[in-house]
């Protein structure tokens, strides 16, 4: 019985097929280039004992003398460091005695690095005193501050410098805190006039505007507010104990202590004294701004401020306070007086003075030299171990027995579905 023929209608017309031939077919195929098709030339080194062993020994031979030279350069730096935050403590078990009495500085509070050894009789000692500091130059203002004074005496056993650098060092002070490090206004520091509205939208939070007077802080921000304000006298060489006539001051300057690039950031402000207020923590030195006793500070010339505004990346840091680039510091006993304003015990920090020289590699820092020596030692040890292994139990290069894919499959191996389909199984 014959089936009735059914006429099927095509789903598209001939003219559609013709029109589709002219269209460009879309494709996800990458372009036929060396980069897209991963045909770029490449070099894959084959690591063999003949190439690896000489490399280990070469690194060791090169790094070891470099590390030794760096350690030698660091050892040539002569310096003395004295930690003094406990000096003005009234507790007799912690602080120094009242002037004119002196007591030895505890050994954990100082470190000496000189070519010649300091005699035991000349080890650092300290005393404390109080003085009245008058800010503004007038007795009629309320900025007369009772200031604790730390008096440090130390011995320099070798002639050092020039140059000689005077640093203050702090610990446990995190200038790299995210909120702290961005709390300043660059336009204000450069001398531009900034309105209250513009400062209110700046990064100076939380110290932007004085809530009592509704005036802008100048300079605003946390970094400026926490300015380190201890003051240091130049070292005085004590030739004759108790005879000031024969004492000699080793003059140190606070000029050229900031980076040239930092000095270019600051400018003389366009503010007038009645438009701004000093930061909160500056009220002893600047109870207010005026044209006579308390003029607005010129940040362009104030290098101690510029040094402080360059924030440190680690909680332990040193910042340059004074320097002498012309005269050496001769052998003898010296005295430094410190007006102790900046509190560090409230956050378990410390503060120190550091008198130091430098070499072509900078200040004293043995870390880089130690790192080079350690890397050299590790490379030599690994090279020796690999060489001994290669000589005692050598391995044939390119031995196929170490390749796992060439080993026979176990008898009870299970065929994967993909392999089964490839072999014709269902």
CORZIDA-V185021 format. One record per pair of residues at least 24 apart in sequence whose ideal C-beta (glycine too) atoms are under 10 Angstrom apart, sorted by the first residue. I is the first residue (numbers start at 1). GAP is how many residues later the second one is. Records with the same first field share a line. If there is no record, write none. Layout:
I->GAP + GAP
This chain:
46->351 + 352
48->342 + 349 + 350
49->337 + 338 + 340 + 341 + 342 + 345 + 346 + 348
50->340 + 347
52->330 + 331 + 334 + 335 + 338
53->329 + 330 + 331 + 333 + 334 + 337
54->329
55->324 + 328
56->322 + 323 + 324 + 325 + 326 + 327 + 328 + 329 + 330 + 331
57->322 + 323 + 325 + 326 + 327 + 330
58->321 + 325
59->316 + 317 + 319 + 320 + 321 + 323 + 324
60->313 + 315 + 316 + 317 + 318 + 319 + 320 + 321 + 322 + 323 + 324
61->315 + 318 + 319 + 322
62->310 + 313 + 314 + 317
63->308 + 309 + 310 + 311 + 312 + 313 + 314 + 315 + 316 + 317
64->308 + 309 + 311 + 312 + 313 + 315 + 316
65->307 + 308 + 311
66->302 + 303 + 306 + 307 + 309 + 310
67->299 + 301 + 302 + 303 + 304 + 305 + 306 + 307 + 308 + 309 + 310
68->301 + 304 + 305 + 308
69->292 + 300 + 303
70->291 + 295 + 296 + 297 + 298 + 299 + 300 + 301 + 302 + 303
71->295 + 296 + 297 + 298 + 299 + 301 + 302
72->287 + 289 + 297
73->285 + 286 + 287 + 288 + 289 + 291 + 292 + 293 + 295 + 296
74->39 + 285 + 287 + 288 + 289 + 290 + 291 + 292 + 293 + 294 + 295 + 296
75->38 + 40 + 284 + 289 + 291 + 294
76->37 + 39 + 281 + 282 + 283 + 284 + 285 + 288
77->36 + 83 + 279 + 280 + 281 + 282 + 284 + 285 + 286 + 287 + 288 + 289
78->34 + 35 + 36 + 37 + 38 + 78 + 79 + 80 + 81 + 82 + 83 + 86 + 251 + 277 + 278 + 279 + 280 + 286
79->32 + 33 + 34 + 35 + 81 + 85 + 86 + 88 + 275 + 276 + 277 + 278 + 279 + 284 + 285
80->30 + 31 + 32 + 33 + 34 + 38 + 44 + 72 + 74 + 75 + 76 + 77 + 80 + 254 + 272 + 273 + 274 + 275 + 276
81->28 + 29 + 30 + 31 + 32 + 43 + 73 + 86 + 88 + 237 + 271 + 272 + 273 + 274 + 275 + 283
82->27 + 28 + 29 + 30 + 42 + 43 + 44 + 68 + 70 + 71 + 72 + 87 + 254 + 256 + 270 + 271 + 272 + 273
83->25 + 26 + 27 + 28 + 86 + 88 + 267 + 268 + 269 + 270 + 271
84->25 + 26 + 40 + 42 + 44 + 66 + 67 + 68 + 84 + 146 + 252 + 254 + 256 + 266 + 267 + 268 + 269
85->24 + 65 + 85 + 86 + 145 + 255 + 257 + 258 + 259 + 260 + 264 + 265 + 266 + 267
86->40 + 42 + 64 + 259 + 264
87->39 + 40 + 41 + 61 + 62 + 63 + 64 + 65 + 251 + 253 + 264
88->38 + 39 + 40 + 41 + 42 + 59 + 60 + 61 + 62 + 63 + 250 + 251 + 252
89->39 + 59 + 61 + 251 + 256
90->38 + 58
95->31 + 32 + 33 + 53 + 55
96->29 + 30 + 31 + 32 + 33 + 54 + 55 + 56
97->28 + 29 + 30 + 31
98->29 + 30 + 31 + 32
99->27 + 28 + 29 + 30 + 31 + 50 + 51 + 52 + 238
100->27 + 29 + 51 + 142
101->24 + 26 + 27
102->24 + 25 + 26 + 49 + 50 + 51 + 233
103->24 + 25
105->47 + 48 + 49
109->241 + 243
110->42 + 44 + 242 + 243
111->241 + 243
112->42 + 43 + 44 + 45
113->243 + 244 + 251
114->41 + 42 + 43 + 44 + 46 + 217
115->42 + 43 + 45
116->40 + 41 + 42 + 215
117->40
118->36 + 37 + 38 + 39 + 40
119->36 + 38
121->34
122->31 + 32 + 33 + 34 + 35 + 210 + 211
123->30 + 31 + 32
124->28 + 29 + 30 + 31 + 209
125->26 + 27 + 28 + 29 + 30 + 208 + 210
126->24 + 25 + 26 + 27 + 28 + 212
127->24 + 25 + 26 + 208 + 210
128->210 + 212
129->208
130->210
131->206 + 208
133->98 + 151 + 152 + 206 + 208
134->159
135->147 + 148 + 149 + 150 + 151 + 152 + 158 + 159
136->149 + 150 + 151 + 152 + 154 + 156 + 157 + 158 + 159
137->155 + 156 + 157
138->154 + 155 + 156
140->153
141->146 + 147 + 149 + 151 + 152 + 153
142->141 + 142 + 145 + 146
143->140 + 141 + 142 + 143 + 144 + 145 + 150 + 151
144->140
145->139 + 140 + 194 + 196
147->84 + 137 + 191 + 192 + 193 + 194
148->190 + 191 + 192 + 193
149->82 + 84 + 188 + 189 + 190 + 191
150->80 + 82 + 186 + 187 + 188 + 189 + 190 + 203
151->82 + 184 + 185 + 186 + 187
152->80 + 83 + 182 + 183 + 184 + 185 + 186 + 201
153->82 + 83 + 85 + 88 + 180 + 181 + 182 + 183
154->81 + 179 + 180 + 181 + 182 + 199 + 201
155->83 + 176 + 177 + 178 + 179
156->79 + 81 + 94 + 173 + 174 + 175 + 176 + 177 + 178 + 199
157->174 + 175
158->170 + 171 + 172 + 173 + 199
159->169 + 170 + 171 + 172 + 173
160->168 + 169 + 170 + 171 + 195 + 196 + 197
161->89 + 162 + 163 + 164 + 165 + 166 + 167 + 168 + 169 + 194 + 195 + 196 + 197
162->161 + 162 + 163 + 164 + 165 + 166 + 167 + 195
163->160 + 161 + 162 + 163 + 164 + 165 + 166 + 193 + 194 + 195
164->71 + 86 + 88 + 158 + 159 + 160 + 161 + 162 + 163 + 164 + 165 + 191 + 192 + 193 + 194
165->87 + 92 + 153 + 155 + 156 + 157 + 158 + 159 + 160 + 189 + 190 + 191 + 192 + 193 + 198
166->66 + 68 + 69 + 84 + 86 + 87 + 88 + 91 + 154 + 155 + 156 + 157 + 158 + 170 + 187 + 188 + 189 + 190
167->90 + 140 + 150 + 151 + 152 + 153 + 154 + 155 + 156 + 185 + 186 + 187 + 188 + 189 + 196
168->60 + 62 + 64 + 139 + 149 + 150 + 151 + 152 + 153 + 154 + 170 + 174 + 183 + 184 + 185 + 186
169->147 + 148 + 149 + 150 + 181 + 182 + 183 + 184 + 185
170->58 + 142 + 145 + 146 + 147 + 148 + 149 + 172 + 174 + 179 + 180 + 181 + 182
171->143 + 144 + 145 + 146 + 173 + 177 + 178 + 179 + 180 + 181
172->143 + 144 + 172 + 175 + 176 + 177 + 178
173->53 + 55 + 139 + 141 + 142 + 143 + 144 + 169 + 171 + 174 + 176 + 177 + 178
174->137 + 138 + 140 + 141 + 173 + 175
175->47 + 48 + 51 + 133 + 134 + 135 + 136 + 137 + 138 + 139 + 140 + 142 + 144
176->135 + 136 + 137 + 138 + 139 + 141
177->45 + 134 + 138
179->24 + 26 + 27 + 43
180->41 + 42 + 43 + 46 + 131
181->41 + 42 + 130 + 131 + 132
182->39 + 40 + 41 + 129
183->24 + 25 + 37 + 38 + 39 + 40 + 41 + 42 + 43 + 128
184->35 + 36 + 37 + 38 + 39 + 40 + 41 + 125 + 127
185->31 + 32 + 33 + 34 + 35 + 36 + 39
186->79 + 80
187->80
188->28 + 29 + 30 + 31 + 32 + 33 + 36 + 79 + 81 + 82 + 83 + 88 + 111
189->29 + 30 + 31 + 32 + 35 + 76 + 77 + 78 + 80 + 110 + 111 + 116 + 117 + 120
190->74 + 75 + 76 + 77 + 78 + 79 + 80 + 109 + 110
191->75 + 76 + 77 + 78 + 79 + 80 + 107 + 108 + 109
192->75 + 77 + 78 + 79
193->76 + 77 + 78 + 79 + 82
194->24 + 26 + 75 + 76 + 77 + 81 + 82
195->80
196->79
199->77
207->72 + 73 + 74
209->67 + 68
210->66 + 67 + 68 + 69 + 70
212->65
213->61 + 63 + 64 + 75
214->63
215->56 + 59 + 60 + 61 + 62 + 63 + 74
216->55 + 59 + 60 + 61
217->59 + 60 + 61 + 62 + 63 + 65
218->51 + 53 + 55 + 57 + 58 + 59 + 60 + 61 + 64 + 68 + 71 + 78 + 79 + 81
219->47 + 50 + 57 + 59 + 60 + 63 + 77 + 78 + 80 + 86 + 90
220->56 + 57 + 59
221->58 + 88
222->57 + 59
223->56 + 82 + 85 + 86 + 87 + 88
224->54 + 55 + 57 + 58 + 75 + 81 + 84 + 85
225->53 + 54 + 55 + 56 + 57
226->53 + 54 + 55 + 82 + 116
227->52 + 54 + 55 + 58 + 75 + 77 + 78 + 80 + 81 + 82 + 115
228->76 + 77 + 79 + 80 + 91 + 93 + 113 + 114 + 116 + 123
229->52 + 53 + 55 + 56 + 75 + 79 + 110 + 111 + 112 + 113
230->91 + 108 + 109 + 110 + 111 + 112 + 114 + 121 + 123
231->73 + 90 + 106 + 107 + 108 + 109 + 110 + 111
232->89 + 90 + 104 + 105 + 106 + 107 + 121
233->89 + 102 + 103 + 104 + 105 + 106
234->88 + 90 + 100 + 102 + 103
235->87 + 89 + 94 + 97 + 98 + 99 + 100 + 101 + 102 + 118 + 120
236->97 + 98 + 99 + 100 + 101
237->92 + 93 + 94 + 95 + 96 + 97 + 98
238->94 + 95 + 96 + 97
239->93 + 94
241->92
247->87 + 88
248->82 + 84 + 86
249->85 + 86
250->74 + 77 + 78 + 79 + 80 + 82 + 84 + 86 + 105
251->71 + 73 + 75 + 76
252->69 + 70 + 71 + 72 + 73 + 75 + 77 + 84 + 103
253->50 + 69 + 70 + 71 + 72 + 73
254->48 + 49 + 50 + 53 + 66 + 67 + 68 + 69
255->46 + 48 + 67 + 68 + 70
256->47 + 64 + 67 + 69
257->46 + 47 + 49 + 50 + 62 + 63 + 64 + 65 + 66
258->44 + 45 + 46 + 47 + 48 + 49 + 50 + 51 + 52 + 61 + 62
259->44 + 47 + 48 + 51 + 61
261->49
262->41 + 43 + 44 + 45 + 47 + 48
263->36 + 37 + 38 + 40 + 43
264->36 + 42
265->34 + 35 + 41 + 44 + 45
266->32 + 33 + 34 + 35 + 36 + 37 + 39 + 40 + 43
267->31 + 32 + 33
268->28 + 29 + 30 + 31 + 32 + 33
269->27 + 28 + 29 + 30 + 31
271->25
272->24
281->60 + 61 + 62
284->57
285->56
315->34
316->33 + 34
318->34 + 35 + 36 + 38 + 45
319->35
320->34 + 36
321->32 + 33
322->31 + 33
328->29
329->26 + 28
